[in-house]
């Protein structure tokens, strides 16, 4: 019988490889999320600690939102929509599996952040190669002359994936560099923004690019204090975006 500590190691390793599995396609990523949830429930059962979930108010908020989604899909009378909404409960459990690993200091956030940055950099190199030579490094052809998809193949979702990676990396970088100098943190964030910004340009997804700009301006508004500095950064980003486009 596998010990709980071994299960926790398996659980955290699935979290680490999940960003890579998402690139490979929905099948492996969804399977990984399901496996993570099953292992998490087994750990709770072994430790007799299901109150970790049901005593948390955010769990019930997410459950209410889940039933709201299911009810909305039922009223559409579309089977695909109903099936999709019913299985979104796996995301609720996944959130608490992640939280469990974090509060028990099993999850290494520095390692997770490095993995996310590595995946982004790898995508940037591959997407740039595909954009230039019409094939990525594994031979996937570009399907649209102005939209690289890299390892996503015929699914033109690299931009939306990049934006979600961004929404994870930026707060993680702030959190992990809280005790470092502002200049060092700023250099890290600038490099990350450059990688993800260029990826969004290569993807050609206008919605993801628009969301990126909103997210970026919100971050600057919150963390840059001087008004003139805000104006300078806004002007610089917009100028670079227009130039690249």
LINZI-V596888 format. One record per residue. N is the residue number from 1. RES is the residue in one small letter. NEAR is the number of other C-alpha atoms within 10 Angstrom. Layout:
N/RES/NEAR ; N/RES/NEAR
This chain:
1/x/3 ; 2/x/6 ; 3/x/9 ; 4/x/16 ; 5/x/11 ; 6/x/10 ; 7/x/16 ; 8/x/20 ; 9/x/14 ; 10/x/14 ; 11/x/25 ; 12/x/20 ; 13/x/13 ; 14/x/17 ; 15/x/20 ; 16/x/19 ; 17/x/15 ; 18/x/19 ; 19/x/18 ; 20/x/16 ; 21/x/17 ; 22/x/17 ; 23/x/19 ; 24/x/14 ; 25/x/14 ; 26/x/12 ; 27/x/10 ; 28/x/15 ; 29/x/19 ; 30/x/16 ; 31/x/12 ; 32/x/19 ; 33/x/20 ; 34/x/16 ; 35/x/16 ; 36/x/25 ; 37/x/22 ; 38/x/17 ; 39/x/18 ; 40/x/23 ; 41/x/16 ; 42/x/14 ; 43/x/21 ; 44/x/18 ; 45/x/11 ; 46/x/12 ; 47/x/10 ; 48/x/10 ; 49/x/12 ; 50/x/13 ; 51/x/9 ; 52/x/12 ; 53/x/16 ; 54/x/11 ; 55/x/10 ; 56/x/11 ; 57/x/10 ; 58/x/13 ; 59/x/17 ; 60/x/14 ; 61/x/10 ; 62/x/16 ; 63/x/14 ; 64/x/12 ; 65/x/14 ; 66/x/19 ; 67/x/15 ; 68/x/13 ; 69/x/17 ; 70/x/20 ; 71/x/14 ; 72/x/14 ; 73/x/19 ; 74/x/16 ; 75/x/10 ; 76/x/11 ; 77/x/10 ; 78/x/10 ; 79/x/11 ; 80/x/10 ; 81/x/16 ; 82/x/18 ; 83/x/13 ; 84/x/13 ; 85/x/19 ; 86/x/16 ; 87/x/12 ; 88/x/14 ; 89/x/16 ; 90/x/15 ; 91/x/16 ; 92/x/18 ; 93/x/21 ; 94/x/19 ; 95/x/13 ; 96/x/18 ; 97/x/25 ; 98/x/18 ; 99/x/13 ; 100/x/18 ; 101/x/18 ; 102/x/14 ; 103/x/9 ; 104/x/8 ; 105/x/10 ; 106/x/15 ; 107/x/21 ; 108/x/12 ; 109/x/16 ; 110/x/14 ; 111/x/11 ; 112/x/19 ; 113/x/20 ; 114/x/14 ; 115/x/18 ; 116/x/21 ; 117/x/19 ; 118/x/13 ; 119/x/16 ; 120/x/22 ; 121/x/16 ; 122/x/14 ; 123/x/22 ; 124/x/22 ; 125/x/16 ; 126/x/20 ; 127/x/27 ; 128/x/21 ; 129/x/16 ; 130/x/24 ; 131/x/22 ; 132/x/13 ; 133/x/12 ; 134/x/17 ; 135/x/20 ; 136/x/23 ; 137/x/14 ; 138/x/10 ; 139/x/12 ; 140/x/16 ; 141/x/19 ; 142/x/22 ; 143/x/15 ; 144/x/14 ; 145/x/10 ; 146/x/13 ; 147/x/21 ; 148/x/34 ; 149/x/30 ; 150/x/32 ; 151/x/23 ; 152/x/17 ; 153/x/19 ; 154/x/14 ; 155/x/11 ; 156/x/20 ; 157/x/19 ; 158/x/25 ; 159/x/26 ; 160/x/19 ; 161/x/20 ; 162/x/25 ; 163/x/22 ; 164/x/12 ; 165/x/18 ; 166/x/23 ; 167/x/14 ; 168/x/14 ; 169/x/22 ; 170/x/18 ; 171/x/13 ; 172/x/16 ; 173/x/19 ; 174/x/16 ; 175/x/12 ; 176/x/14 ; 177/x/16 ; 178/x/11 ; 179/x/9 ; 180/x/10 ; 181/x/9 ; 182/x/12 ; 183/x/9 ; 184/x/11 ; 185/x/16 ; 186/x/14 ; 187/x/11 ; 188/x/15 ; 189/x/16 ; 190/x/11 ; 191/x/12 ; 192/x/18 ; 193/x/17 ; 194/x/11 ; 195/x/20 ; 196/x/22 ; 197/x/21 ; 198/x/17 ; 199/x/27 ; 200/x/26 ; 201/x/19 ; 202/x/23 ; 203/x/27 ; 204/x/21 ; 205/x/19 ; 206/x/13 ; 207/x/13 ; 208/x/21 ; 209/x/22 ; 210/x/13 ; 211/x/13 ; 212/x/23 ; 213/x/17 ; 214/x/12 ; 215/x/15 ; 216/x/17 ; 217/x/15 ; 218/x/11 ; 219/x/13 ; 220/x/16 ; 221/x/15 ; 222/x/9 ; 223/x/9 ; 224/x/12 ; 225/x/10 ; 226/x/9 ; 227/x/9 ; 228/x/10 ; 229/x/12 ; 230/x/17 ; 231/x/12 ; 232/x/10 ; 233/x/14 ; 234/x/16 ; 235/x/12 ; 236/x/11 ; 237/x/15 ; 238/x/12 ; 239/x/12 ; 240/x/10 ; 241/x/15 ; 242/x/8 ; 243/x/8 ; 244/x/10 ; 245/x/9
